[in-house]
Amino acid sequence: MRIFLGQILAVILLISGIVGQVEEVMDIFSDCRKSSPDFDKCIQRAFNDLRPLFSVGIPELNVAPFDPHRSPYVEQRRGDARGLGGFRLILTNVSEHGWTNSEVTKYRTDAPNNRIVYSQFFPEKSLEGEYSFKMNALGRPSNTRGVWNLTLYNYSQTTSVTRIGGPGGLLKVRVEIDKIGDMSMHISNFFGGRRVLENIADVVINSMWQTGFPFIKPLINDLVSTAFTDIFNESFRHFPLDRFIKD
């Protein structure tokens, strides 16, 4: 009997927490009216007020925890991995931390195109996961696997989210890097597990990344956009926005 009462109490506490979260979201968006000239600024403030919920999500609304972001599989291709200059990069079990401490600095509603655009600043954003990299270099195919981690400091990005079709339609996300203050990166096993070469590569990458950044920026944008499209569709495709924002 004592165990049964304990289970009932646990369910009551869980439901109370969920109801509290939904009421909190409704309160955060309560001042935002679509017809108001201050609508975009209101949504920007609301997004920042939602940050305490990023790490827990909103179960009743099917919003998964947002910090860390998790993506099981992200793939990037250029040409044919078996051809000269082509490659195939697969990232798995990716975790991204830092959303709770981020700040939305700009927000714009593009109603005619069914799109929102917002800029976001991260004092620190860190990512980690596993990778598989296939390419053909000078006629010699290579296939490398390992783990990686990346930390970005004073990082800014602009995200656009477009809904294809009406309510419930697919979301298409595009992320563009605006600025990186500094970064630290490590890739394991890229030189066959030879630690001396890996350590040298770490020093070179972390001290000279600004030189090569214009070349790798499009790759990073594509990778992040692919991951975010999956994540946003999972958590926000069926989000009942009209329940919280009134005309």
Sequence and secondary structure as in RCSB ss.txt:
>XXXX:A:sequence
MRIFLGQILAVILLISGIVGQVEEVMDIFSDCRKSSPDFDKCIQRAFNDLRPLFSVGIPELNVAPFDPHRSPYVE
QRRGDARGLGGFRLILTNVSEHGWTNSEVTKYRTDAPNNRIVYSQFFPEKSLEGEYSFKMNALGRPSNTRGVWNL
TLYNYSQTTSVTRIGGPGGLLKVRVEIDKIGDMSMHISNFFGGRRVLENIADVVINSMWQTGFPFIKPLINDLVS
TAFTDIFNESFRHFPLDRFIKD
>XXXX:A:secstr
 HHHHHHHHHHHHHHHHHHHHHHHHHHHTTT BTTSTTHHHHHHHHHHHTGGGTTT BGGGTB   SSEEEEEEE
EEES TTSBT EEEEEEEEEEE STT EEEEEEEEGGGTEEEEEEEEEEEEEEEEEEEEEEETTEEEEEEEEEEE
EEEEEEEEEEEEE SSTT  EEEEEEEEEEEEEEEEETTTTTT HHHHHHHHHHHHHHHHHHHHHHHHHHHHHHH
HHHHHHHHHHHTT  GGGTSB 
